[in-house]
Amino acid sequence: MGSYASGKYALGLCDRCGFQYSLNALKKEWTGFKVCFECYEPKHPQLEPRRTVNDPIALFEPRPDQPQAMVVSAWVPNDTSFTAVGMVPTVPALPLIGVGEVGTVEVIIT
């Protein structure tokens, strides 16, 4: 099978404007047209297929929650914790320590 001629004297028509140019001066566009320098338009990036970006769903080597003891101090001076003398709150008498765990809470409104 043979090769193509060099075409250094060959002429060609611009597929867009129709003017005659040297065949070596025409440039092949992304649409397949051979166009002159003035008519050449590069392919717009929005015409390219979108990149697939995968959103990770699971964590790599996750560490589940461990049950931990939580100590909360609450002061109960008397029958109510809202005792005060005038505008000054009273000094707490005995500390109350409660221990709890993280879990679910069910609230029922009637």
Secondary structure, 3 states (H helix, E strand, C coil): CCCCCCCCCCEEECCCCCCEEEHHHCEECCCCCEECCCCCCCCCHHHCCCCCCCCCCCCCCCCCCCCCCEEEEEEECCCCCCCEECCEECCCCEEEEEEECCCCCCCCCC
